[in-house]
Amino acid sequence: MHKKYAKDGLVVVTVSVDEAKDRDKALQFLKKQQATFPNYWLDEKEGEYLELFDIPGPPYQELYGRDGKLVRKIVPGDLTHAQLEQLIEKQLGTGK
């Protein structure tokens, strides 16, 4: 999505909750995917982020509009790839 829509204003930011011992694997994965967006590491006690961010667990996504307001929280199985893309296009004003 980042590669396709960055030119239209989509900003992607990821937060990795991998354990310290797995960070190299996570970084290798991001490089293999040619991820050019910011990735942050959450250094905390195991599972603490679930309560801190009030989320059910990874993977987890949030879509914000250009106004910075939350459009939708997205958990696995919530949307298909095509449905997510439609939401993004709608927020960017590129929808068909």
Secondary structure, DSSP 8 states (H G I E B T S, - for coil): -HHHHGGGT----EEE---GGGHHHHHHHHHHTT--S-EEE--SSTTHHHHHTT---SS-EEEE-TTS-EEEEE-TTSS-HHHHHHHHHHHHT---
